[in-house]
Amino acid sequence: PDLRTEFLDLPLANPLMNASGVWCSVASQLEALAECAAGAMVTKSCTLAQRDGNPEPRYRATPWGSINSMGLPNEGFPYYLNYARCHDYERKPLFMSLAGLTLDDNLTMVAELREAVTPVIMELNLSCPNVPGKAQVGYDFEAMDTFIHEIADAYDRPFGVKLPPYFDIAHFDEAAAILNAYPQIAFVTCINSIGNGLVIDPVSETVVIRPKDGFGGIGGDFVLPTALANVNAFFRRCPDKKIIGCGGVRSGEQVFLHLLAGAALVQVGTQLFEEGPLIFPRLLEELQAIMTAKGYDRITDFQGKLKTL
Ligand SMILES: O=C(O)c1[nH]c(=O)[nH]c(=O)c1Cl
């Protein structure tokens, strides 16, 4: 089967990429992603200045997924802009994730990104749940509208937003209404981690990560149904935009489900953290086996064709 696809008029070898934050914080990791089998890649969400992030331990894998409260550790915007300047775009598209701590910081980064002659695709992260004292924009619809309005004005190209999971139909409706008011938003990445879960070790009777009394974003198997719901909710509500699926992918089957639910591309987070970039050839093989078994020759044969009862 043919796994080739395209995104914003760019050809991709396949619809897979990393989730921002995983295997993409420093040049050695970015170079490994550039060389691996994934069809695209994205950088760690960056702030204007370098950040150490939260105290460790701040990430833990569990049998059903992961919990993290990294706290936006990153090398700072100039570092990732420099990488974007050096990236080989013939090899695969590069997305750059921005997560400024304030609207002004985002506007400063966006203005500089606009001046930089690079075909990087901006993914605006509105959903980091782990910066103490910073409520995430994705759950404040007024702030979300303002952020997007100002950033769309300051930027001259299509871009996307990384959203938190929503759980109420009224919130899907409200978030989609905001996004649909901005044609410049070409894609929506659903979902970021499910914020502020709590993993407790029954033996030590202790939380498993240090920051925020053990509260952190949940990823992995546990979030798959919520991820698929958010992908499909925005796929139905934003017909003029592409949806990038993220959440709960550990095998070809979940890639297939995200594509069926309407995803154009599929990001891998927790399982990439655990397995490394060699997960991508495995996921591609597994996806191809599913397509062969079902008689699908290409992604468009089933993409977005989820059936209801
Ligand atoms: O703590 C983090 O760095 C973090 N962790 C997440 O699970 N999602 C995010 O968007 C970010 Cl920015």
The ligand as a MOL file (V3000), in Angstrom:
LIG
                    3D

  0  0  0     0  0            999 V3000
M  V30 BEGIN CTAB
M  V30 COUNTS 12 12 0 0 0
M  V30 BEGIN ATOM
M  V30 1 O 5.4490 20.3640 30.5770 0
M  V30 2 C 5.6660 20.5430 29.3510 0
M  V30 3 O 6.7170 21.0200 28.8640 0
M  V30 4 C 4.5250 20.1690 28.4600 0
M  V30 5 N 3.9310 18.9810 28.7330 0
M  V30 6 C 2.8010 18.5690 28.0500 0
M  V30 7 O 2.2560 17.4810 28.2930 0
M  V30 8 N 2.3090 19.3690 27.0580 0
M  V30 9 C 2.8620 20.5540 26.7410 0
M  V30 10 O 2.3640 21.2430 25.8210 0
M  V30 11 C 4.0370 20.9740 27.4630 0
M  V30 12 Cl 4.7890 22.4610 27.0340 0
M  V30 END ATOM
M  V30 BEGIN BOND
M  V30 1 2 1 2
M  V30 2 1 2 3
M  V30 3 1 2 4
M  V30 4 1 4 5
M  V30 5 2 4 11
M  V30 6 1 5 6
M  V30 7 2 6 7
M  V30 8 1 6 8
M  V30 9 1 8 9
M  V30 10 2 9 10
M  V30 11 1 9 11
M  V30 12 1 11 12
M  V30 END BOND
M  V30 END CTAB
M  END
